[in-house]
Amino acid sequence: MEFDQEACIRGDAEAWTAFCDETIRLVVASIRRVCPSGRTPHGEDMDDLVQAVYIKLLKNDRRLLRNYDPARSAVSTWITLIARSVAIDALRRRSLDARPIDDAAGAVAGPPRTAPTGPAIPTHLLTARQQLVLSMLFEDEMDVADVAAALGVSPQTIRSTKHKAMERLRAHFQASDAGDDPTRPDVEPEDRT
């Protein structure tokens, strides 16, 4: 997935439309992935969040568009992070708006709202791409072809990324079962396929 960054920064309507058309499925999938099950936005709510993603790219004289560096990340990773950020911000605003003021005192000192439901995975264990692919496959229940289309890569790349991620997870949990230190930073650098 590529886009004409300079043309989008200049305000070229054709380049901007092409960029939006290329990325909208990924933006929608990223927003859905962030939202808790049962609270996934639909209709106008989803449209508002998608629009907020693209508005964020244009704010402050197109600062995010200007700062995008293709050497640091793929377009798909970059737009996914922006979409997730917008969705998380929207969820935080909703939870703050919907919470009665009487509950505020208990929230500061009270226990966490949700407890982890499985073994914790160290953040350094999987690359950002591997986390994204697993999330789309297992949490969003997308098939390999849809994930590949959303990320702009081949289905084989998605299968390979999933396979490498699963190998890392197996090795991590086998090591923790054997008593080895499961948090050692011996992972490979992120693959950019």
C-alpha positions as CSV (number, residue, x, y, z in Angstrom):
1,M,0.0,0.0,0.0
2,E,1.6,3.3,-1.1
3,F,0.3,6.8,-1.4
4,D,1.5,10.0,-2.9
5,Q,2.5,11.8,0.3
6,E,3.6,15.0,-1.3
7,A,0.4,15.3,-3.4
8,C,-1.7,14.7,-0.3
9,I,0.3,17.4,1.6
10,R,-0.3,19.8,-1.2
11,G,-4.0,19.2,-1.0
12,D,-4.4,17.3,-4.3
13,A,-8.0,16.0,-4.1
14,E,-7.4,13.1,-6.4
15,A,-4.4,11.8,-4.4
16,W,-6.3,12.3,-1.1
17,T,-9.3,10.4,-2.5
18,A,-7.0,7.5,-3.6
19,F,-5.4,7.4,-0.2
20,C,-8.7,7.3,1.6
21,D,-10.0,4.6,-0.7
22,E,-6.9,2.5,-0.1
23,T,-7.0,2.8,3.7
24,I,-10.6,3.0,4.7
25,R,-11.0,-0.8,5.2
26,L,-8.0,-0.9,7.4
27,V,-9.2,2.2,9.4
28,V,-12.6,0.5,10.0
29,A,-11.0,-2.8,11.1
30,S,-8.6,-0.9,13.4
31,I,-11.5,0.9,15.1
32,R,-13.5,-2.3,15.5
33,R,-10.6,-4.0,17.0
34,V,-10.2,-1.4,19.7
35,C,-13.8,-1.3,20.7
36,P,-15.0,-3.8,23.3
37,S,-17.3,-6.6,22.0
38,G,-20.9,-5.5,22.1
39,R,-19.9,-1.8,21.8
40,T,-18.6,-1.8,18.3
41,P,-19.8,1.4,16.6
42,H,-22.1,1.1,13.6
43,G,-23.7,3.4,11.1
44,E,-23.2,7.1,12.0
45,D,-21.0,6.4,15.0
46,M,-18.5,4.4,12.8
47,D,-18.7,7.1,10.1
48,D,-17.9,9.8,12.7
49,L,-14.8,7.8,13.9
50,V,-13.6,7.1,10.4
51,Q,-14.0,10.8,9.6
52,A,-12.1,11.7,12.8
53,V,-9.1,9.6,11.6
54,Y,-8.9,11.5,8.4
55,I,-9.5,14.9,10.0
56,K,-6.6,14.1,12.4
57,L,-4.3,13.6,9.4
58,L,-5.2,17.0,8.1
59,K,-5.1,19.0,11.4
60,N,-2.4,21.5,12.2
61,D,-1.5,22.1,8.5
62,R,-1.4,18.3,7.8
63,R,1.3,17.7,10.5
64,L,0.8,13.9,10.6
65,L,1.0,13.6,6.8
66,R,4.1,15.7,6.8
67,N,5.7,13.6,9.6
68,Y,5.0,10.2,8.0
69,D,8.4,8.5,7.3
70,P,8.1,5.4,5.0
71,A,11.5,4.3,6.3
72,R,10.1,3.9,9.8
73,S,6.9,2.1,9.1
74,A,4.6,0.8,6.4
75,V,1.6,3.0,5.5
76,S,-0.7,0.3,6.9
77,T,1.0,0.3,10.3
78,W,1.0,4.1,10.5
79,I,-2.7,4.5,9.6
80,T,-3.6,1.6,12.0
81,L,-1.9,3.4,14.9
82,I,-3.7,6.6,14.1
83,A,-7.1,4.9,13.8
84,R,-6.5,3.0,17.1
85,S,-5.5,6.3,18.8
86,V,-8.7,8.0,17.6
87,A,-10.9,5.1,18.7
88,I,-9.3,4.9,22.1
89,D,-9.7,8.6,22.6
90,A,-13.4,8.3,21.6
91,L,-13.9,5.4,24.0
92,R,-12.3,7.4,26.9
93,R,-14.5,10.4,26.2
94,R,-17.6,8.2,26.2
95,S,-16.7,6.5,29.4
96,L,-16.1,9.8,31.1
97,D,-19.3,11.3,29.8
98,A,-21.4,8.4,30.8
99,R,-20.0,7.9,34.3
100,P,-22.1,9.4,37.2
101,I,-20.1,11.9,39.3
102,D,-20.8,9.8,42.4
103,D,-18.7,7.0,41.0
104,A,-15.6,9.2,40.5
105,A,-14.3,8.8,44.1
106,G,-14.5,5.0,44.1
107,A,-12.8,4.8,40.7
108,V,-9.6,6.4,42.1
109,A,-9.1,4.0,44.9
110,G,-11.1,1.0,43.7
111,P,-9.9,-2.2,42.0
112,P,-9.3,-2.3,38.3
113,R,-12.4,-2.7,36.2
114,T,-11.3,-5.8,34.4
115,A,-8.8,-8.5,35.4
116,P,-6.6,-10.2,32.8
117,T,-8.2,-13.3,31.5
118,G,-5.2,-15.3,30.5
119,P,-1.4,-15.4,30.8
120,A,0.2,-12.1,30.2
121,I,2.3,-11.7,27.0
122,P,5.3,-9.4,27.4
123,T,5.0,-6.4,25.1
124,H,8.3,-7.0,23.4
125,L,7.5,-10.6,22.5
126,L,5.6,-9.9,19.2
127,T,6.3,-7.2,16.7
128,A,3.6,-4.6,16.0
129,R,2.8,-6.3,12.7
130,Q,2.4,-9.7,14.4
131,Q,0.1,-8.2,17.0
132,L,-2.0,-6.5,14.4
133,V,-2.3,-9.6,12.2
134,L,-3.2,-11.9,15.2
135,S,-5.7,-9.3,16.4
136,M,-7.4,-9.1,13.0
137,L,-7.4,-12.9,12.6
138,F,-8.5,-13.9,16.1
139,E,-10.3,-11.0,17.7
140,D,-11.9,-9.5,14.5
141,E,-12.4,-13.1,13.1
142,M,-11.2,-11.9,9.7
143,D,-10.0,-14.5,7.2
144,V,-6.5,-14.4,5.7
145,A,-7.6,-12.8,2.4
146,D,-9.4,-10.0,4.1
147,V,-6.5,-9.2,6.4
148,A,-4.1,-9.3,3.4
149,A,-6.4,-6.9,1.5
150,A,-6.7,-4.5,4.5
151,L,-2.9,-4.4,5.0
152,G,-2.1,-4.4,1.3
153,V,0.1,-7.5,1.3
154,S,-0.2,-11.0,-0.1
155,P,-2.2,-13.7,1.8
156,Q,1.1,-15.7,2.0
157,T,2.7,-12.8,4.0
158,I,-0.2,-12.9,6.4
159,R,0.2,-16.7,6.9
160,S,3.9,-16.3,7.4
161,T,3.5,-13.4,9.9
162,K,0.9,-15.5,11.8
163,H,3.2,-18.6,11.8
164,K,6.2,-16.6,13.1
165,A,4.0,-15.0,15.8
166,M,2.6,-18.4,16.9
167,E,6.2,-19.8,17.1
168,R,7.2,-17.0,19.4
169,L,4.2,-17.5,21.6
170,R,4.8,-21.3,21.8
171,A,8.5,-20.8,22.6
172,H,7.6,-18.2,25.3
173,F,5.0,-20.3,27.1
174,Q,7.1,-23.5,26.8
175,A,10.1,-21.6,28.3
176,S,7.9,-20.2,31.1
177,D,6.5,-23.7,31.8
178,A,10.1,-25.0,32.0
179,G,11.0,-22.3,34.5
180,D,13.2,-20.2,32.2
181,D,12.9,-16.5,32.2
182,P,10.0,-15.8,29.8
183,T,10.7,-12.0,29.6
184,R,14.1,-12.1,28.2
185,P,14.5,-9.8,25.2
186,D,15.7,-12.3,22.6
187,V,13.2,-11.6,19.9
188,E,14.0,-10.9,16.3
189,P,13.6,-7.4,14.9
190,E,10.2,-6.5,13.4
191,D,9.7,-7.9,9.9
192,R,8.6,-5.3,7.4
193,T,6.9,-7.6,4.9
